[in-house]
Amino acid sequence: MQSSPFLRIGTRGSMLALYQARLVQRLLSEAHGVPPESIEIRTITTSGDRLTDVPLSEVGGKGLFSREIEAALAAGEVDLGVHSSKDMATTLPDGMVMPVFLEREDIRDAFLSLTVKSLDELPQGARFGSSSLRRASQMLRARPDLQIVPFRGNIDTRLRKLAEGVADATQLAVAGLNRLGRQSEITAYFDPELFLPAPAQGAIGIEIMANDARTVELVAPLNHAATNITVTAERGLLRELDGSCRTAIGARSRIDGGTLHLKGEILSPDGAISIDASHSGLLASANDIGHELGRILRDKAGSDFLKLFPA
């Protein structure tokens, strides 16, 4: 009779998502001295995977990449979900937590083009492919002349669209390209101080049921403390601003000794208005630092600023 899996991982089916799930599988295997094959990887198709022709902001935002995995968690069909943390909704469903984050990869965005070597070299009126409101707003702030064209899909899909001439350039997370061994596709790197990444970018998160004591204990050794602190602060900022795919928000955090420094920005959809601020505090106050920075940004922006974003 076949024995039950040691643990069951729920994941999306893209190459990047499967890479992340297999990484978690390997780390769990090493942490607990069990064969990797005893940890099952279950592929789950999410709404975000099915709806590839429209911007996420028009069909429900970031939760589209996790909803079905969370349903499987709630039903007891999987024990943990593995996610790209930047794609997670700001508030998790009742009874679910994300207590563990793997060590963070490169947080930067990459510039990719087959015709020019940098953003500055793009000709006037060039087509820039992105379906991220943050990236589009940052691009238009730097280059108001650019034409933003929709550009959703996994890494291979976006690179294919670039080769087909759908856009003259695009922007992708360096972390995903690194994880898939596609660094050679990168034309240039964006300065993360000038082009703030998405909150939690580059961090793999593990989502579980809060009352599942066994899984809580088994995943705990995978947690990277510094990553957990910075992601907690950045997601706190998102929650305070009610951040979603309908809001252009960038965040950048760093740890200096016992102090956490967090910088955030919000931008109008056309990039014409950008507001930034910073806040610092003790590492143990990461969530509070994020929320306080969100309040600071909202006060600087004024009550009418967020009305600029799509409803």
Buried (B, 14 or more C-beta within 10 A) or exposed (E): EEEEBBBBBBBBBBBBBBBBBBBBBEBBBEEEEBEBEBBBBBEBEBBBBEBEEEBBBEBBBBBBBBBBBBBBBBEEEBBBBBBBBBBBBBEBBEEBBBBBBBBBBBBBBBBBBEEBEEBEBBEEEBBBBBBBBBBBBBBBBBBEEBEBBBBBBBBEEBBEBBEEEBBBBBBBBBBBBBBBEBEEBBBBEBEBEEBBBBBBBBBBBBBBBEEBEEBBEBBEEBBBEBBBBBBBBBBBBBBBBBBBBBBBBBBBBBBEEEEBBBBBBBBBBBBEBBBBBEBBBEBEBBBBBBBBBBBBBBEEBEEEBBEBBEE
